[in-house]
Amino acid sequence: MTLTSDSVKLQVNELLLIGQAATVWDAEEKFLDAHLNDIVKLVEVLDDQEFESHEAIKLLMSHGSRR
């Protein structure tokens, strides 16, 4: 199953709602860690424009400059 753009925010929100993350940043980090393989697969199935506009890729790029 391919990771859809729509499912990204839903999964991040779920991590917050079930108490697995205390902040949005933490939830996003947990999502990225859990779905790294799925994100890599997006390279193979999406064209450049779809890839750049995918919510998981946007999230990854926003977390790219880690401390």
CHARMM-style PDB file with segment names, atoms N, HN, CA, C and O in Angstrom:
ATOM      1  N   MET     1       0.834  -1.185   0.000  1.00  0.00      PROA
ATOM      2  CA  MET     1       0.000   0.000   0.000  1.00  0.00      PROA
ATOM      3  C   MET     1       0.878   1.247   0.000  1.00  0.00      PROA
ATOM      4  O   MET     1       1.815   1.360   0.790  1.00  0.00      PROA
ATOM      5  N   THR     2       0.569   2.157  -0.873  1.00  0.00      PROA
ATOM      6  HN  THR     2      -0.192   2.065  -1.515  1.00  0.00      PROA
ATOM      7  CA  THR     2       1.322   3.397  -0.980  1.00  0.00      PROA
ATOM      8  C   THR     2       0.812   4.401   0.050  1.00  0.00      PROA
ATOM      9  O   THR     2      -0.393   4.528   0.266  1.00  0.00      PROA
ATOM     10  N   LEU     3       1.718   5.091   0.663  1.00  0.00      PROA
ATOM     11  HN  LEU     3       2.697   4.988   0.487  1.00  0.00      PROA
ATOM     12  CA  LEU     3       1.395   6.136   1.624  1.00  0.00      PROA
ATOM     13  C   LEU     3       0.745   7.299   0.883  1.00  0.00      PROA
ATOM     14  O   LEU     3       1.349   7.868  -0.027  1.00  0.00      PROA
ATOM     15  N   THR     4      -0.477   7.654   1.262  1.00  0.00      PROA
ATOM     16  HN  THR     4      -0.968   7.192   2.001  1.00  0.00      PROA
ATOM     17  CA  THR     4      -1.159   8.749   0.583  1.00  0.00      PROA
ATOM     18  C   THR     4      -0.922  10.060   1.319  1.00  0.00      PROA
ATOM     19  O   THR     4      -0.679  10.085   2.525  1.00  0.00      PROA
ATOM     20  N   SER     5      -0.999  11.123   0.575  1.00  0.00      PROA
ATOM     21  HN  SER     5      -1.196  11.103  -0.406  1.00  0.00      PROA
ATOM     22  CA  SER     5      -0.824  12.453   1.139  1.00  0.00      PROA
ATOM     23  C   SER     5      -1.886  12.735   2.205  1.00  0.00      PROA
ATOM     24  O   SER     5      -1.600  13.348   3.234  1.00  0.00      PROA
ATOM     25  N   ASP     6      -3.111  12.282   1.944  1.00  0.00      PROA
ATOM     26  HN  ASP     6      -3.343  11.785   1.109  1.00  0.00      PROA
ATOM     27  CA  ASP     6      -4.214  12.514   2.884  1.00  0.00      PROA
ATOM     28  C   ASP     6      -4.006  11.809   4.221  1.00  0.00      PROA
ATOM     29  O   ASP     6      -4.456  12.300   5.257  1.00  0.00      PROA
ATOM     30  N   SER     7      -3.334  10.670   4.208  1.00  0.00      PROA
ATOM     31  HN  SER     7      -2.968  10.271   3.367  1.00  0.00      PROA
ATOM     32  CA  SER     7      -3.185   9.901   5.434  1.00  0.00      PROA
ATOM     33  C   SER     7      -2.123  10.460   6.379  1.00  0.00      PROA
ATOM     34  O   SER     7      -2.104  10.109   7.559  1.00  0.00      PROA
ATOM     35  N   VAL     8      -1.256  11.309   5.889  1.00  0.00      PROA
ATOM     36  HN  VAL     8      -1.271  11.594   4.931  1.00  0.00      PROA
ATOM     37  CA  VAL     8      -0.153  11.811   6.710  1.00  0.00      PROA
ATOM     38  C   VAL     8      -0.674  12.585   7.922  1.00  0.00      PROA
ATOM     39  O   VAL     8      -0.342  12.250   9.059  1.00  0.00      PROA
ATOM     40  N   LYS     9      -1.471  13.597   7.691  1.00  0.00      PROA
ATOM     41  HN  LYS     9      -1.741  13.870   6.768  1.00  0.00      PROA
ATOM     42  CA  LYS     9      -1.970  14.412   8.812  1.00  0.00      PROA
ATOM     43  C   LYS     9      -2.869  13.591   9.732  1.00  0.00      PROA
ATOM     44  O   LYS     9      -2.857  13.784  10.947  1.00  0.00      PROA
ATOM     45  N   LEU    10      -3.645  12.677   9.157  1.00  0.00      PROA
ATOM     46  HN  LEU    10      -3.654  12.519   8.169  1.00  0.00      PROA
ATOM     47  CA  LEU    10      -4.496  11.816   9.974  1.00  0.00      PROA
ATOM     48  C   LEU    10      -3.661  10.978  10.936  1.00  0.00      PROA
ATOM     49  O   LEU    10      -4.008  10.844  12.110  1.00  0.00      PROA
ATOM     50  N   GLN    11      -2.581  10.424  10.450  1.00  0.00      PROA
ATOM     51  HN  GLN    11      -2.299  10.533   9.496  1.00  0.00      PROA
ATOM     52  CA  GLN    11      -1.725   9.584  11.286  1.00  0.00      PROA
ATOM     53  C   GLN    11      -0.975  10.402  12.334  1.00  0.00      PROA
ATOM     54  O   GLN    11      -0.794   9.947  13.464  1.00  0.00      PROA
ATOM     55  N   VAL    12      -0.543  11.593  11.968  1.00  0.00      PROA
ATOM     56  HN  VAL    12      -0.690  11.962  11.050  1.00  0.00      PROA
ATOM     57  CA  VAL    12       0.121  12.476  12.929  1.00  0.00      PROA
ATOM     58  C   VAL    12      -0.869  12.865  14.031  1.00  0.00      PROA
ATOM     59  O   VAL    12      -0.532  12.840  15.214  1.00  0.00      PROA
ATOM     60  N   ASN    13      -2.083  13.220  13.634  1.00  0.00      PROA
ATOM     61  HN  ASN    13      -2.356  13.240  12.672  1.00  0.00      PROA
ATOM     62  CA  ASN    13      -3.106  13.583  14.614  1.00  0.00      PROA
ATOM     63  C   ASN    13      -3.446  12.404  15.523  1.00  0.00      PROA
ATOM     64  O   ASN    13      -3.670  12.590  16.719  1.00  0.00      PROA
ATOM     65  N   GLU    14      -3.484  11.211  14.974  1.00  0.00      PROA
ATOM     66  HN  GLU    14      -3.302  11.060  14.002  1.00  0.00      PROA
ATOM     67  CA  GLU    14      -3.787  10.028  15.770  1.00  0.00      PROA
ATOM     68  C   GLU    14      -2.730   9.807  16.853  1.00  0.00      PROA
ATOM     69  O   GLU    14      -3.062   9.446  17.983  1.00  0.00      PROA
ATOM     70  N   LEU    15      -1.472  10.022  16.512  1.00  0.00      PROA
ATOM     71  HN  LEU    15      -1.203  10.315  15.595  1.00  0.00      PROA
ATOM     72  CA  LEU    15      -0.402   9.878  17.505  1.00  0.00      PROA
ATOM     73  C   LEU    15      -0.613  10.842  18.672  1.00  0.00      PROA
ATOM     74  O   LEU    15      -0.352  10.495  19.824  1.00  0.00      PROA
ATOM     75  N   LEU    16      -1.078  12.032  18.373  1.00  0.00      PROA
ATOM     76  HN  LEU    16      -1.290  12.313  17.437  1.00  0.00      PROA
ATOM     77  CA  LEU    16      -1.363  13.010  19.424  1.00  0.00      PROA
ATOM     78  C   LEU    16      -2.566  12.580  20.259  1.00  0.00      PROA
ATOM     79  O   LEU    16      -2.531  12.628  21.489  1.00  0.00      PROA
ATOM     80  N   LEU    17      -3.626  12.161  19.578  1.00  0.00      PROA
ATOM     81  HN  LEU    17      -3.655  12.121  18.580  1.00  0.00      PROA
ATOM     82  CA  LEU    17      -4.870  11.820  20.266  1.00  0.00      PROA
ATOM     83  C   LEU    17      -4.747  10.600  21.172  1.00  0.00      PROA
ATOM     84  O   LEU    17      -5.390  10.539  22.220  1.00  0.00      PROA
ATOM     85  N   ILE    18      -3.938   9.641  20.780  1.00  0.00      PROA
ATOM     86  HN  ILE    18      -3.415   9.690  19.929  1.00  0.00      PROA
ATOM     87  CA  ILE    18      -3.793   8.443  21.606  1.00  0.00      PROA
ATOM     88  C   ILE    18      -2.665   8.578  22.634  1.00  0.00      PROA
ATOM     89  O   ILE    18      -2.385   7.644  23.384  1.00  0.00      PROA
ATOM     90  N   GLY    19      -2.029   9.737  22.658  1.00  0.00      PROA
ATOM     91  HN  GLY    19      -2.256  10.496  22.048  1.00  0.00      PROA
ATOM     92  CA  GLY    19      -1.031  10.019  23.678  1.00  0.00      PROA
ATOM     93  C   GLY    19       0.354   9.469  23.426  1.00  0.00      PROA
ATOM     94  O   GLY    19       1.167   9.398  24.348  1.00  0.00      PROA
ATOM     95  N   GLN    20       0.640   9.076  22.191  1.00  0.00      PROA
ATOM     96  HN  GLN    20      -0.020   9.133  21.442  1.00  0.00      PROA
ATOM     97  CA  GLN    20       1.977   8.579  21.873  1.00  0.00      PROA
ATOM     98  C   GLN    20       2.963   9.702  21.597  1.00  0.00      PROA
ATOM     99  O   GLN    20       4.165   9.465  21.475  1.00  0.00      PROA
ATOM    100  N   ALA    21       2.455  10.920  21.498  1.00  0.00      PROA
ATOM    101  HN  ALA    21       1.479  11.112  21.597  1.00  0.00      PROA
ATOM    102  CA  ALA    21       3.307  12.095  21.295  1.00  0.00      PROA
ATOM    103  C   ALA    21       2.698  13.260  22.064  1.00  0.00      PROA
ATOM    104  O   ALA    21       1.480  13.432  22.108  1.00  0.00      PROA
ATOM    105  N   ALA    22       3.572  14.051  22.663  1.00  0.00      PROA
ATOM    106  HN  ALA    22       4.562  13.911  22.627  1.00  0.00      PROA
ATOM    107  CA  ALA    22       3.107  15.181  23.473  1.00  0.00      PROA
ATOM    108  C   ALA    22       2.943  16.459  22.659  1.00  0.00      PROA
ATOM    109  O   ALA    22       2.156  17.334  23.020  1.00  0.00      PROA
ATOM    110  N   THR    23       3.683  16.564  21.565  1.00  0.00      PROA
ATOM    111  HN  THR    23       4.321  15.853  21.271  1.00  0.00      PROA
ATOM    112  CA  THR    23       3.622  17.765  20.728  1.00  0.00      PROA
ATOM    113  C   THR    23       3.477  17.354  19.266  1.00  0.00      PROA
ATOM    114  O   THR    23       3.723  16.205  18.900  1.00  0.00      PROA
ATOM    115  N   VAL    24       3.077  18.304  18.450  1.00  0.00      PROA
ATOM    116  HN  VAL    24       2.877  19.237  18.747  1.00  0.00      PROA
ATOM    117  CA  VAL    24       2.968  18.047  17.013  1.00  0.00      PROA
ATOM    118  C   VAL    24       4.340  17.652  16.453  1.00  0.00      PROA
ATOM    119  O   VAL    24       4.444  16.723  15.652  1.00  0.00      PROA
ATOM    120  N   TRP    25       5.370  18.352  16.873  1.00  0.00      PROA
ATOM    121  HN  TRP    25       5.285  19.106  17.524  1.00  0.00      PROA
ATOM    122  CA  TRP    25       6.729  18.048  16.394  1.00  0.00      PROA
ATOM    123  C   TRP    25       7.093  16.596  16.707  1.00  0.00      PROA
ATOM    124  O   TRP    25       7.611  15.881  15.849  1.00  0.00      PROA
ATOM    125  N   ASP    26       6.819  16.165  17.942  1.00  0.00      PROA
ATOM    126  HN  ASP    26       6.398  16.746  18.639  1.00  0.00      PROA
ATOM    127  CA  ASP    26       7.101  14.783  18.332  1.00  0.00      PROA
ATOM    128  C   ASP    26       6.294  13.787  17.504  1.00  0.00      PROA
ATOM    129  O   ASP    26       6.816  12.753  17.087  1.00  0.00      PROA
ATOM    130  N   ALA    27       5.033  14.096  17.271  1.00  0.00      PROA
ATOM    131  HN  ALA    27       4.609  14.935  17.610  1.00  0.00      PROA
ATOM    132  CA  ALA    27       4.181  13.221  16.468  1.00  0.00      PROA
ATOM    133  C   ALA    27       4.704  13.115  15.038  1.00  0.00      PROA
ATOM    134  O   ALA    27       4.715  12.034  14.450  1.00  0.00      PROA
ATOM    135  N   GLU    28       5.132  14.238  14.491  1.00  0.00      PROA
ATOM    136  HN  GLU    28       5.123  15.117  14.968  1.00  0.00      PROA
ATOM    137  CA  GLU    28       5.690  14.230  13.129  1.00  0.00      PROA
ATOM    138  C   GLU    28       6.970  13.406  13.083  1.00  0.00      PROA
ATOM    139  O   GLU    28       7.188  12.651  12.135  1.00  0.00      PROA
ATOM    140  N   GLU    29       7.816  13.544  14.095  1.00  0.00      PROA
ATOM    141  HN  GLU    29       7.639  14.158  14.865  1.00  0.00      PROA
ATOM    142  CA  GLU    29       9.056  12.767  14.162  1.00  0.00      PROA
ATOM    143  C   GLU    29       8.748  11.271  14.222  1.00  0.00      PROA
ATOM    144  O   GLU    29       9.371  10.478  13.516  1.00  0.00      PROA
ATOM    145  N   LYS    30       7.796  10.892  15.056  1.00  0.00      PROA
ATOM    146  HN  LYS    30       7.290  11.537  15.629  1.00  0.00      PROA
ATOM    147  CA  LYS    30       7.416   9.482  15.178  1.00  0.00      PROA
ATOM    148  C   LYS    30       6.843   8.970  13.856  1.00  0.00      PROA
ATOM    149  O   LYS    30       7.140   7.849  13.442  1.00  0.00      PROA
ATOM    150  N   PHE    31       6.036   9.774  13.205  1.00  0.00      PROA
ATOM    151  HN  PHE    31       5.795  10.685  13.541  1.00  0.00      PROA
ATOM    152  CA  PHE    31       5.481   9.387  11.911  1.00  0.00      PROA
ATOM    153  C   PHE    31       6.610   9.153  10.907  1.00  0.00      PROA
ATOM    154  O   PHE    31       6.635   8.128  10.226  1.00  0.00      PROA
ATOM    155  N   LEU    32       7.535  10.096  10.816  1.00  0.00      PROA
ATOM    156  HN  LEU    32       7.514  10.929  11.369  1.00  0.00      PROA
ATOM    157  CA  LEU    32       8.636   9.968   9.863  1.00  0.00      PROA
ATOM    158  C   LEU    32       9.481   8.736  10.153  1.00  0.00      PROA
ATOM    159  O   LEU    32       9.860   8.010   9.234  1.00  0.00      PROA
ATOM    160  N   ASP    33       9.779   8.498  11.428  1.00  0.00      PROA
ATOM    161  HN  ASP    33       9.471   9.087  12.175  1.00  0.00      PROA
ATOM    162  CA  ASP    33      10.568   7.318  11.793  1.00  0.00      PROA
ATOM    163  C   ASP    33       9.847   6.030  11.422  1.00  0.00      PROA
ATOM    164  O   ASP    33      10.475   5.085  10.943  1.00  0.00      PROA
ATOM    165  N   ALA    34       8.544   5.982  11.636  1.00  0.00      PROA
ATOM    166  HN  ALA    34       8.034   6.750  12.024  1.00  0.00      PROA
ATOM    167  CA  ALA    34       7.770   4.776  11.372  1.00  0.00      PROA
ATOM    168  C   ALA    34       7.547   4.527   9.880  1.00  0.00      PROA
ATOM    169  O   ALA    34       7.320   3.389   9.468  1.00  0.00      PROA
ATOM    170  N   HSD    35       7.610   5.581   9.075  1.00  0.00      PROA
ATOM    171  HN  HSD    35       7.794   6.505   9.409  1.00  0.00      PROA
ATOM    172  CA  HSD    35       7.260   5.454   7.656  1.00  0.00      PROA
ATOM    173  C   HSD    35       8.406   5.767   6.703  1.00  0.00      PROA
ATOM    174  O   HSD    35       8.175   6.055   5.529  1.00  0.00      PROA
ATOM    175  N   LEU    36       9.615   5.715   7.191  1.00  0.00      PROA
ATOM    176  HN  LEU    36       9.802   5.481   8.145  1.00  0.00      PROA
ATOM    177  CA  LEU    36      10.759   6.038   6.332  1.00  0.00      PROA
ATOM    178  C   LEU    36      10.800   5.152   5.087  1.00  0.00      PROA
ATOM    179  O   LEU    36      11.045   5.647   3.987  1.00  0.00      PROA
ATOM    180  N   ASN    37      10.565   3.860   5.245  1.00  0.00      PROA
ATOM    181  HN  ASN    37      10.366   3.457   6.139  1.00  0.00      PROA
ATOM    182  CA  ASN    37      10.580   2.957   4.080  1.00  0.00      PROA
ATOM    183  C   ASN    37       9.477   3.312   3.090  1.00  0.00      PROA
ATOM    184  O   ASN    37       9.687   3.261   1.878  1.00  0.00      PROA
ATOM    185  N   ASP    38       8.298   3.672   3.603  1.00  0.00      PROA
ATOM    186  HN  ASP    38       8.127   3.714   4.588  1.00  0.00      PROA
ATOM    187  CA  ASP    38       7.189   4.074   2.729  1.00  0.00      PROA
ATOM    188  C   ASP    38       7.527   5.354   1.967  1.00  0.00      PROA
ATOM    189  O   ASP    38       7.175   5.505   0.797  1.00  0.00      PROA
ATOM    190  N   ILE    39       8.207   6.261   2.641  1.00  0.00      PROA
ATOM    191  HN  ILE    39       8.493   6.138   3.591  1.00  0.00      PROA
ATOM    192  CA  ILE    39       8.590   7.526   2.009  1.00  0.00      PROA
ATOM    193  C   ILE    39       9.610   7.272   0.898  1.00  0.00      PROA
ATOM    194  O   ILE    39       9.540   7.885  -0.167  1.00  0.00      PROA
ATOM    195  N   VAL    40      10.541   6.379   1.147  1.00  0.00      PROA
ATOM    196  HN  VAL    40      10.597   5.880   2.012  1.00  0.00      PROA
ATOM    197  CA  VAL    40      11.534   6.032   0.125  1.00  0.00      PROA
ATOM    198  C   VAL    40      10.844   5.429  -1.101  1.00  0.00      PROA
ATOM    199  O   VAL    40      11.245   5.698  -2.233  1.00  0.00      PROA
ATOM    200  N   LYS    41       9.820   4.624  -0.882  1.00  0.00      PROA
ATOM    201  HN  LYS    41       9.494   4.406   0.038  1.00  0.00      PROA
ATOM    202  CA  LYS    41       9.093   4.010  -1.999  1.00  0.00      PROA
ATOM    203  C   LYS    41       8.388   5.052  -2.870  1.00  0.00      PROA
ATOM    204  O   LYS    41       8.153   4.818  -4.056  1.00  0.00      PROA
ATOM    205  N   LEU    42       8.056   6.190  -2.283  1.00  0.00      PROA
ATOM    206  HN  LEU    42       8.247   6.379  -1.320  1.00  0.00      PROA
ATOM    207  CA  LEU    42       7.399   7.237  -3.067  1.00  0.00      PROA
ATOM    208  C   LEU    42       8.275   7.709  -4.224  1.00  0.00      PROA
ATOM    209  O   LEU    42       7.764   8.135  -5.260  1.00  0.00      PROA
ATOM    210  N   VAL    43       9.572   7.634  -4.049  1.00  0.00      PROA
ATOM    211  HN  VAL    43       9.987   7.288  -3.207  1.00  0.00      PROA
ATOM    212  CA  VAL    43      10.501   8.023  -5.113  1.00  0.00      PROA
ATOM    213  C   VAL    43      10.246   7.184  -6.365  1.00  0.00      PROA
ATOM    214  O   VAL    43      10.350   7.676  -7.488  1.00  0.00      PROA
ATOM    215  N   GLU    44       9.917   5.926  -6.156  1.00  0.00      PROA
ATOM    216  HN  GLU    44       9.832   5.525  -5.243  1.00  0.00      PROA
ATOM    217  CA  GLU    44       9.730   5.003  -7.270  1.00  0.00      PROA
ATOM    218  C   GLU    44       8.380   5.146  -7.962  1.00  0.00      PROA
ATOM    219  O   GLU    44       8.260   4.831  -9.146  1.00  0.00      PROA
ATOM    220  N   VAL    45       7.366   5.616  -7.246  1.00  0.00      PROA
ATOM    221  HN  VAL    45       7.464   5.872  -6.284  1.00  0.00      PROA
ATOM    222  CA  VAL    45       6.014   5.594  -7.811  1.00  0.00      PROA
ATOM    223  C   VAL    45       5.461   6.962  -8.211  1.00  0.00      PROA
ATOM    224  O   VAL    45       4.448   7.031  -8.906  1.00  0.00      PROA
ATOM    225  N   LEU    46       6.098   8.035  -7.792  1.00  0.00      PROA
ATOM    226  HN  LEU    46       6.922   7.979  -7.227  1.00  0.00      PROA
ATOM    227  CA  LEU    46       5.590   9.373  -8.086  1.00  0.00      PROA
ATOM    228  C   LEU    46       6.498  10.109  -9.057  1.00  0.00      PROA
ATOM    229  O   LEU    46       7.714   9.921  -9.050  1.00  0.00      PROA
ATOM    230  N   ASP    47       5.894  10.951  -9.895  1.00  0.00      PROA
ATOM    231  HN  ASP    47       4.906  11.103  -9.900  1.00  0.00      PROA
ATOM    232  CA  ASP    47       6.730  11.818 -10.729  1.00  0.00      PROA
ATOM    233  C   ASP    47       7.231  12.973  -9.854  1.00  0.00      PROA
ATOM    234  O   ASP    47       6.823  13.095  -8.699  1.00  0.00      PROA
ATOM    235  N   ASP    48       8.091  13.799 -10.385  1.00  0.00      PROA
ATOM    236  HN  ASP    48       8.423  13.700 -11.323  1.00  0.00      PROA
ATOM    237  CA  ASP    48       8.732  14.857  -9.594  1.00  0.00      PROA
ATOM    238  C   ASP    48       7.731  15.803  -8.945  1.00  0.00      PROA
ATOM    239  O   ASP    48       7.872  16.156  -7.774  1.00  0.00      PROA
ATOM    240  N   GLN    49       6.728  16.208  -9.700  1.00  0.00      PROA
ATOM    241  HN  GLN    49       6.613  15.920 -10.651  1.00  0.00      PROA
ATOM    242  CA  GLN    49       5.751  17.158  -9.160  1.00  0.00      PROA
ATOM    243  C   GLN    49       4.925  16.519  -8.046  1.00  0.00      PROA
ATOM    244  O   GLN    49       4.701  17.143  -7.009  1.00  0.00      PROA
ATOM    245  N   GLU    50       4.475  15.294  -8.250  1.00  0.00      PROA
ATOM    246  HN  GLU    50       4.657  14.788  -9.093  1.00  0.00      PROA
ATOM    247  CA  GLU    50       3.712  14.589  -7.220  1.00  0.00      PROA
ATOM    248  C   GLU    50       4.559  14.376  -5.968  1.00  0.00      PROA
ATOM    249  O   GLU    50       4.078  14.524  -4.844  1.00  0.00      PROA
ATOM    250  N   PHE    51       5.818  14.030  -6.179  1.00  0.00      PROA
ATOM    251  HN  PHE    51       6.209  13.910  -7.092  1.00  0.00      PROA
ATOM    252  CA  PHE    51       6.741  13.798  -5.070  1.00  0.00      PROA
ATOM    253  C   PHE    51       6.904  15.058  -4.228  1.00  0.00      PROA
ATOM    254  O   PHE    51       6.794  15.011  -3.003  1.00  0.00      PROA
ATOM    255  N   GLU    52       7.165  16.174  -4.882  1.00  0.00      PROA
ATOM    256  HN  GLU    52       7.255  16.213  -5.877  1.00  0.00      PROA
ATOM    257  CA  GLU    52       7.389  17.436  -4.163  1.00  0.00      PROA
ATOM    258  C   GLU    52       6.144  17.935  -3.443  1.00  0.00      PROA
ATOM    259  O   GLU    52       6.256  18.632  -2.434  1.00  0.00      PROA
ATOM    260  N   SER    53       4.966  17.592  -3.939  1.00  0.00      PROA
ATOM    261  HN  SER    53       4.875  17.026  -4.758  1.00  0.00      PROA
ATOM    262  CA  SER    53       3.734  18.080  -3.320  1.00  0.00      PROA
ATOM    263  C   SER    53       3.141  17.096  -2.307  1.00  0.00      PROA
ATOM    264  O   SER    53       2.133  17.406  -1.672  1.00  0.00      PROA
ATOM    265  N   HSD    54       3.743  15.931  -2.149  1.00  0.00      PROA
ATOM    266  HN  HSD    54       4.561  15.679  -2.665  1.00  0.00      PROA
ATOM    267  CA  HSD    54       3.232  14.932  -1.210  1.00  0.00      PROA
ATOM    268  C   HSD    54       3.472  15.409   0.220  1.00  0.00      PROA
ATOM    269  O   HSD    54       4.552  15.901   0.548  1.00  0.00      PROA
ATOM    270  N   GLU    55       2.455  15.258   1.066  1.00  0.00      PROA
ATOM    271  HN  GLU    55       1.578  14.859   0.800  1.00  0.00      PROA
ATOM    272  CA  GLU    55       2.537  15.735   2.452  1.00  0.00      PROA
ATOM    273  C   GLU    55       3.675  15.080   3.234  1.00  0.00      PROA
ATOM    274  O   GLU    55       4.295  15.733   4.073  1.00  0.00      PROA
ATOM    275  N   ALA    56       3.956  13.820   2.979  1.00  0.00      PROA
ATOM    276  HN  ALA    56       3.452  13.289   2.298  1.00  0.00      PROA
ATOM    277  CA  ALA    56       5.046  13.147   3.691  1.00  0.00      PROA
ATOM    278  C   ALA    56       6.397  13.754   3.321  1.00  0.00      PROA
ATOM    279  O   ALA    56       7.277  13.881   4.172  1.00  0.00      PROA
ATOM    280  N   ILE    57       6.560  14.122   2.072  1.00  0.00      PROA
ATOM    281  HN  ILE    57       5.846  14.019   1.380  1.00  0.00      PROA
ATOM    282  CA  ILE    57       7.818  14.730   1.625  1.00  0.00      PROA
ATOM    283  C   ILE    57       7.950  16.140   2.199  1.00  0.00      PROA
ATOM    284  O   ILE    57       9.028  16.536   2.642  1.00  0.00      PROA
ATOM    285  N   LYS    58       6.865  16.886   2.191  1.00  0.00      PROA
ATOM    286  HN  LYS    58       5.989  16.565   1.831  1.00  0.00      PROA
ATOM    287  CA  LYS    58       6.890  18.224   2.799  1.00  0.00      PROA
ATOM    288  C   LYS    58       7.262  18.136   4.273  1.00  0.00      PROA
ATOM    289  O   LYS    58       8.045  18.940   4.777  1.00  0.00      PROA
ATOM    290  N   LEU    59       6.691  17.149   4.955  1.00  0.00      PROA
ATOM    291  HN  LEU    59       6.054  16.496   4.545  1.00  0.00      PROA
ATOM    292  CA  LEU    59       6.985  16.955   6.370  1.00  0.00      PROA
ATOM    293  C   LEU    59       8.454  16.593   6.562  1.00  0.00      PROA
ATOM    294  O   LEU    59       9.120  17.131   7.447  1.00  0.00      PROA
ATOM    295  N   LEU    60       8.948  15.697   5.746  1.00  0.00      PROA
ATOM    296  HN  LEU    60       8.407  15.261   5.027  1.00  0.00      PROA
ATOM    297  CA  LEU    60      10.351  15.300   5.825  1.00  0.00      PROA
ATOM    298  C   LEU    60      11.271  16.494   5.610  1.00  0.00      PROA
ATOM    299  O   LEU    60      12.247  16.667   6.340  1.00  0.00      PROA
ATOM    300  N   MET    61      10.970  17.307   4.624  1.00  0.00      PROA
ATOM    301  HN  MET    61      10.178  17.166   4.030  1.00  0.00      PROA
ATOM    302  CA  MET    61      11.801  18.478   4.343  1.00  0.00      PROA
ATOM    303  C   MET    61      11.744  19.498   5.481  1.00  0.00      PROA
ATOM    304  O   MET    61      12.740  20.158   5.776  1.00  0.00      PROA
ATOM    305  N   SER    62      10.591  19.625   6.111  1.00  0.00      PROA
ATOM    306  HN  SER    62       9.782  19.089   5.871  1.00  0.00      PROA
ATOM    307  CA  SER    62      10.491  20.582   7.222  1.00  0.00      PROA
ATOM    308  C   SER    62      11.262  20.107   8.440  1.00  0.00      PROA
ATOM    309  O   SER    62      11.633  20.914   9.292  1.00  0.00      PROA
ATOM    310  N   HSD    63      11.507  18.811   8.532  1.00  0.00      PROA
ATOM    311  HN  HSD    63      11.205  18.155   7.840  1.00  0.00      PROA
ATOM    312  CA  HSD    63      12.272  18.256   9.646  1.00  0.00      PROA
ATOM    313  C   HSD    63      13.707  17.953   9.227  1.00  0.00      PROA
ATOM    314  O   HSD    63      14.471  17.378  10.002  1.00  0.00      PROA
ATOM    315  N   GLY    64      14.069  18.328   8.033  1.00  0.00      PROA
ATOM    316  HN  GLY    64      13.448  18.795   7.404  1.00  0.00      PROA
ATOM    317  CA  GLY    64      15.383  17.985   7.494  1.00  0.00      PROA
ATOM    318  C   GLY    64      16.551  18.619   8.204  1.00  0.00      PROA
ATOM    319  O   GLY    64      17.634  18.036   8.252  1.00  0.00      PROA
ATOM    320  N   SER    65      16.359  19.798   8.754  1.00  0.00      PROA
ATOM    321  HN  SER    65      15.480  20.272   8.715  1.00  0.00      PROA
ATOM    322  CA  SER    65      17.455  20.477   9.461  1.00  0.00      PROA
ATOM    323  C   SER    65      17.341  20.189  10.958  1.00  0.00      PROA
ATOM    324  O   SER    65      16.938  21.038  11.753  1.00  0.00      PROA
ATOM    325  N   ARG    66      17.703  18.992  11.296  1.00  0.00      PROA
ATOM    326  HN  ARG    66      18.030  18.302  10.650  1.00  0.00      PROA
ATOM    327  CA  ARG    66      17.595  18.590  12.699  1.00  0.00      PROA
ATOM    328  C   ARG    66      18.778  19.098  13.492  1.00  0.00      PROA
ATOM    329  O   ARG    66      19.887  19.237  12.975  1.00  0.00      PROA
ATOM    330  N   ARG    67      18.523  19.372  14.751  1.00  0.00      PROA
ATOM    331  HN  ARG    67      17.622  19.260  15.171  1.00  0.00      PROA
ATOM    332  CA  ARG    67      19.579  19.856  15.647  1.00  0.00      PROA
ATOM    333  C   ARG    67      20.648  18.825  15.843  1.00  0.00      PROA
ATOM    334  OT1 ARG    67      21.613  19.066  16.568  1.00  0.00      PROA
TER     335      ARG     67
END
